[in-house]
């Protein structure tokens, strides 16, 4: 069972680290761990660091403006800049709300999106039927109408070979027998249910993290946020535990769902029904750090 954090350690004269420094170090370590799967998702979907940076800047202003007010005092641009580290010029622009369009990402959040936009819309890159034509891989073979020229026309900072290797890995393109780069149209059709999966990713992870942050900040009363974890199991044991978690988890979810449904029907008849909740179950397994360390020793 996960163990609740105790008090921060006292000041250690030998290491010259204060409790505040230890606290920040622990927070930084936690951030590195929890952001890793998010960064993996972003890279897989072509969302680059600059796009995420712009979103984070907006979120910093939004959270500071809404959640860190001083009662009876106006929330000034200077204070928002102090809280967030965002330049006052950007604070003024973002605090107005005119640029808060985070419901969907920009249409061109990555080099890939821009390349596909050109390839599928510009006449030189289309065949007689209006479909993206196969492109010679190198400019020496196709000149201006080549994959190399397409990439250079959008960005001179990224080599076409790097783009091609990544797109081949993702199945976005393939090479034909003439060494031409062919766009796989199906690769740009979202998988069935992707929008729904992404919605629940945002909803479920937001609520799970909100409960954890609520508890870390010491807010009362604390939310339920517990887990069981072991790190020296075989694959067979993992499969057995996964099945058990599935069965027991679904049993708990169904019980909560039945009671929540009953209570909502009762509460909806009064003005008291203005609250929401989330109760979730998850299971994750991967190679343990212990196993990785043993491999490095061999």
Secondary structure as UniProt FT lines:
FT   TURN            13..16
FT   HELIX           19..44
FT   TURN            45..46
FT   HELIX           49..67
FT   TURN            71..72
FT   HELIX           77..84
FT   HELIX           88..95
FT   TURN            98..99
FT   TURN            102..103
FT   HELIX           111..119
FT   TURN            120..121
FT   HELIX           123..125
FT   TURN            128..129
FT   STRAND          135..136
FT   HELIX           139..142
FT   TURN            143..144
FT   HELIX           147..154
FT   HELIX           160..170
FT   STRAND          173..175
FT   TURN            177..178
FT   STRAND          180..183
FT   HELIX           185..188
FT   TURN            192..193
FT   HELIX           194..216
FT   TURN            217..218
FT   HELIX           235..267
FT   TURN            268..269
FT   TURN            271..272
FT   HELIX           289..297
//
